[in-house]
Amino acid sequence: MRSRTRLPAWCAVAAATLASPILSMEAQSRPGWAPLPLGCAPSRPRTPHEEATAWIERGSSPVAEPRATAVAPAASAPAEPSAWELAGQLASFTPATGRARSQHFTGEMEAEVRINAAAAPYPALGPARALPPGAALVELHYPAGSSEPATLLAMVKRSAGYDPDGGDWEYLVLTPQGTSTHRGALPLCKRCHADAPHDHLFGGPR
């Protein structure tokens, strides 16, 4: 069950101070009525992508969107959603694994991995074999039994020096339309993929 969001202290003070003189007695007498603090809008329902990716807000500090050749930036607030530069190529990505239960998110979704041409060696990797810069892998996540993905996770190998201790991988959280909502050297993703056997890659849905 989702816990109720706690309002900022100033918001609660504003409610107590301003609600009574402004709102009519008739409105206040309605069953179940409660004043809504000024400047505090009720939250809208989450989209399937937002529901699936809420974990990343709890488990990491997403970083600002970097340029492809940039060094991985320090952790900061999420970047504004923007179209992923490879989104137009997704249709040409080839399946690299079958569809299976994924360990991402709540563990209840199914996923498959698709890759671009630069990632062709995946998933047959080994100790002396790493993917080259430009390699991109996308894991499409589906609600069980659905033919439409709810969210996508991607990894792109960047140029040497982007994030040396993370294998120079950039991680992205994408909507099904290819819009990035989080990207960079995301700490939650990095921490998990540090345990992968080869080149920070596990070899299938996880």
Beta strands, then each sheet from edge to edge (+ up, - down):
strand 1: 82-83
strand 2: 94-95
strand 3: 100-101
strand 4: 109-115
strand 5: 136-143
strand 6: 151-157
strand 7: 169-174
strand 8: 179-184
sheet 1: 1+ 8- 7+ 6- 5+ 4- 2+
sheet 2: 1+ 8- 7+ 6- 5+ 4- 3+
end
